[in-house]
Amino acid sequence: GGTAARGATQTNALVDLHDFFSQHVLCELQAAATGAAPHPVLIADAVKFVSVFRVQLSRAVYDTVFPLLLSLLASPNPVVHTYAASAIERLLTVRDAPTAA
């Protein structure tokens, strides 16, 4: 469930989003932020994951991902920096604060 304005509001209990984020998404964002740029499609997908599941992610994830997204604003790839800007906007407009979990 969910909308574009609110992101994913329901998830399958069998899928651990924090584990998936830690094992797959975070490494792509970190590689992109340090200049060891993976393919732009992988970066865009990682940013999209953060944007879509923003309501489900913890405060600790926000603290980790925000500086990475800021660094992606300088990407020469228009898709990457546009997705990063959109994700930052969506993270800043989440009404309910993420849990501390």
Backbone bond lengths (Angstrom), bond angles and torsions (degrees), N, CA, C in turn:
res aa  C-N    CA-C-N  psi(-1)  N-CA   C-N-CA  omega(-1)  CA-C   N-CA-C  phi
1 G - - - 1.435 - - 1.496 111.45 -
2 G 1.285 116.59 165.55 1.450 121.64 175.91 1.513 111.77 134.69
3 T 1.298 114.88 176.02 1.452 121.33 178.64 1.522 108.56 -133.76
4 A 1.300 116.62 169.19 1.458 120.35 177.43 1.530 110.68 -63.06
5 A 1.315 116.06 -33.83 1.458 119.87 -178.81 1.522 112.95 -72.57
6 R 1.336 117.11 -31.37 1.464 120.35 -175.86 1.515 113.57 -109.85
7 G 1.298 119.30 -8.75 1.456 120.83 -177.48 1.512 110.89 77.51
8 A 1.316 116.22 -170.39 1.461 121.36 179.77 1.525 109.07 -72.73
9 T 1.315 116.15 119.15 1.468 120.06 -178.88 1.514 112.37 -99.19
10 Q 1.326 117.33 -13.66 1.464 122.34 177.69 1.520 108.23 -135.98
11 T 1.326 115.18 142.79 1.457 119.82 176.55 1.519 109.19 -135.85
12 N 1.312 115.54 164.16 1.452 121.76 176.88 1.520 108.62 -73.75
13 A 1.323 117.05 129.22 1.461 121.60 -178.54 1.531 112.28 -63.44
14 L 1.312 117.61 -20.37 1.462 121.32 -179.15 1.526 113.04 -79.73
15 V 1.316 117.19 -11.58 1.459 121.66 -179.41 1.526 108.72 -106.95
16 D 1.323 116.29 118.15 1.457 121.68 178.40 1.528 108.40 -88.46
17 L 1.324 116.13 100.65 1.464 120.86 -176.64 1.520 112.60 -63.85
18 H 1.341 116.83 -37.57 1.458 119.71 -179.55 1.525 110.73 -66.17
19 D 1.315 117.15 -38.80 1.456 121.35 177.14 1.529 110.49 -65.69
20 F 1.324 117.05 -45.68 1.462 121.05 178.15 1.530 110.33 -61.31
21 F 1.321 115.64 -43.22 1.463 119.50 178.35 1.526 110.34 -59.63
22 S 1.323 116.72 -49.07 1.465 121.14 -176.98 1.519 112.93 -63.30
23 Q 1.327 117.12 -39.58 1.456 120.79 -174.41 1.522 113.99 -85.30
24 H 1.316 118.63 -28.19 1.462 120.22 -171.90 1.525 114.24 -122.69
25 V 1.293 117.73 -45.32 1.464 121.15 -172.54 1.528 111.37 -79.99
26 L 1.317 116.69 -46.88 1.460 120.28 -175.69 1.522 112.06 -60.77
27 C 1.317 118.37 -41.50 1.466 120.42 -179.05 1.529 111.44 -63.46
28 E 1.318 118.13 -35.54 1.470 120.76 177.49 1.529 111.10 -68.17
29 L 1.330 116.70 -41.83 1.460 120.36 179.24 1.527 111.13 -66.89
30 Q 1.327 117.09 -40.59 1.461 120.47 178.98 1.526 111.02 -65.83
31 A 1.316 116.89 -41.43 1.466 120.28 178.84 1.527 110.38 -62.94
32 A 1.304 116.58 -42.04 1.465 120.46 179.94 1.522 111.14 -66.27
33 A 1.330 116.82 -39.15 1.466 120.92 -177.89 1.527 112.23 -70.81
34 T 1.329 117.62 -26.50 1.465 120.35 -178.79 1.517 112.53 -91.99
35 G 1.309 117.04 -0.49 1.453 120.38 177.81 1.513 114.66 95.25
36 A 1.319 117.54 -9.25 1.468 121.01 175.67 1.514 107.09 -83.32
37 A 1.310 114.90 62.06 1.460 122.29 -167.32 1.517 113.47 -63.09
38 P 1.338 116.08 115.30 1.454 119.03 168.55 1.536 108.77 -70.38
39 H 1.270 116.83 -179.37 1.464 120.94 179.84 1.531 109.84 -57.08
40 P 1.327 118.45 137.71 1.471 121.11 -178.58 1.533 114.08 -55.20
41 V 1.320 117.60 -29.86 1.469 119.46 178.54 1.528 110.29 -65.98
42 L 1.338 117.55 -37.95 1.463 120.47 177.62 1.518 111.34 -66.22
43 I 1.317 115.99 -39.45 1.465 119.72 178.16 1.527 109.73 -65.03
44 A 1.316 116.94 -46.72 1.463 120.85 -179.85 1.527 111.12 -61.42
45 D 1.335 117.06 -39.87 1.463 119.99 177.85 1.525 111.64 -65.16
46 A 1.324 117.05 -39.90 1.466 120.62 178.84 1.530 110.55 -64.55
47 V 1.314 116.54 -42.16 1.466 120.86 178.25 1.529 109.97 -65.49
48 K 1.307 117.06 -40.79 1.472 121.69 178.80 1.530 110.84 -62.23
49 F 1.346 116.93 -39.76 1.464 120.89 176.83 1.527 110.42 -57.64
50 V 1.319 116.33 -48.06 1.467 120.62 179.53 1.522 110.31 -60.93
51 S 1.306 117.10 -41.28 1.456 121.22 -178.99 1.526 112.13 -66.48
52 V 1.321 116.59 -45.52 1.472 120.74 -176.73 1.526 111.45 -69.64
53 F 1.327 117.13 -41.17 1.469 120.52 -175.16 1.524 112.72 -100.46
54 R 1.319 117.50 23.59 1.455 121.55 -176.42 1.521 114.00 -58.67
55 V 1.299 117.88 -33.83 1.463 121.06 -178.52 1.528 110.47 -73.27
56 Q 1.320 117.12 -27.12 1.461 122.24 -177.59 1.532 112.85 -85.86
57 L 1.313 117.33 -16.52 1.460 120.92 -175.45 1.525 111.15 -84.83
58 S 1.320 115.48 151.32 1.468 120.94 -176.54 1.519 112.24 -81.39
59 R 1.302 115.39 169.13 1.471 122.05 177.30 1.528 109.87 -61.56
60 A 1.327 116.83 -37.71 1.468 120.54 179.09 1.527 111.15 -60.93
61 V 1.325 116.65 -37.76 1.463 120.61 177.67 1.527 109.63 -66.68
62 Y 1.322 117.36 -41.28 1.461 120.67 177.46 1.529 109.86 -58.35
63 D 1.335 116.24 -45.76 1.462 120.66 -179.02 1.527 111.78 -62.00
64 T 1.313 117.00 -33.09 1.462 122.03 -179.75 1.517 111.69 -78.84
65 V 1.326 116.87 -43.50 1.464 121.03 -169.88 1.527 113.49 -83.03
66 F 1.315 117.93 -26.80 1.462 119.68 -175.00 1.537 112.40 -60.28
67 P 1.341 119.42 -48.63 1.472 118.49 177.66 1.534 112.85 -62.24
68 L 1.328 117.07 -32.73 1.461 120.56 178.35 1.526 110.75 -66.54
69 L 1.329 115.97 -42.18 1.461 119.79 178.26 1.534 110.92 -65.56
70 L 1.318 116.37 -38.63 1.469 119.66 177.87 1.524 111.09 -60.93
71 S 1.330 117.00 -39.92 1.463 119.56 179.71 1.529 111.39 -67.57
72 L 1.326 116.98 -28.95 1.461 120.45 179.95 1.529 112.84 -73.35
73 L 1.326 117.12 -13.64 1.465 119.93 175.95 1.527 111.63 -63.24
74 A 1.323 116.50 -22.88 1.466 121.14 -179.87 1.528 112.40 -90.97
75 S 1.306 117.49 4.32 1.463 120.87 -179.69 1.525 110.63 -61.78
76 P 1.335 116.79 138.95 1.463 118.98 176.29 1.535 112.83 -73.40
77 N 1.323 116.48 -15.05 1.458 120.74 179.94 1.530 109.02 -81.58
78 P 1.325 118.32 120.76 1.471 120.14 -177.03 1.530 113.85 -62.89
79 V 1.313 117.62 -33.14 1.466 119.39 179.09 1.526 110.16 -67.35
80 V 1.320 116.41 -43.78 1.466 120.69 -177.91 1.519 110.79 -64.45
81 H 1.329 118.56 -49.29 1.464 117.45 -177.21 1.531 112.15 -71.93
82 T 1.319 118.20 -27.12 1.459 120.06 175.72 1.525 110.91 -71.06
83 Y 1.338 117.19 -44.01 1.467 120.57 176.32 1.527 110.61 -61.82
84 A 1.336 117.22 -41.21 1.461 120.54 179.69 1.528 110.47 -62.27
85 A 1.324 117.12 -44.44 1.467 120.57 179.16 1.525 111.32 -62.81
86 S 1.308 116.19 -41.66 1.465 120.59 178.82 1.530 110.92 -64.79
87 A 1.321 116.83 -42.19 1.474 120.55 179.68 1.526 110.86 -64.50
88 I 1.325 117.00 -42.17 1.468 120.13 177.85 1.519 110.43 -60.14
89 E 1.328 116.29 -45.31 1.463 119.64 178.54 1.528 110.86 -59.76
90 R 1.315 116.88 -44.27 1.462 120.45 -178.79 1.532 111.78 -67.24
91 L 1.327 117.32 -37.47 1.465 119.88 176.94 1.523 111.24 -64.57
92 L 1.319 115.97 -38.10 1.470 119.95 -178.78 1.526 113.29 -73.49
93 T 1.325 117.12 -17.95 1.459 119.28 -177.82 1.528 113.72 -104.31
94 V 1.326 117.26 11.15 1.473 119.52 176.03 1.526 107.66 -67.24
95 R 1.316 116.07 125.57 1.466 120.78 -176.67 1.506 112.53 -76.38
96 D 1.317 117.98 -46.57 1.455 120.88 179.94 1.515 108.05 -89.97
97 A 1.325 115.64 127.80 1.460 119.46 -179.69 1.522 109.93 -62.59
98 P 1.337 117.35 140.87 1.459 119.84 176.68 1.521 110.27 -61.46
99 T 1.317 115.47 152.80 1.457 120.18 178.98 1.511 109.95 -72.53
100 A 1.304 116.23 162.03 1.460 121.65 -179.14 1.518 111.31 -82.61
101 A 1.322 118.35 -1.71 1.462 121.73 -176.09 1.494 113.44 -66.96
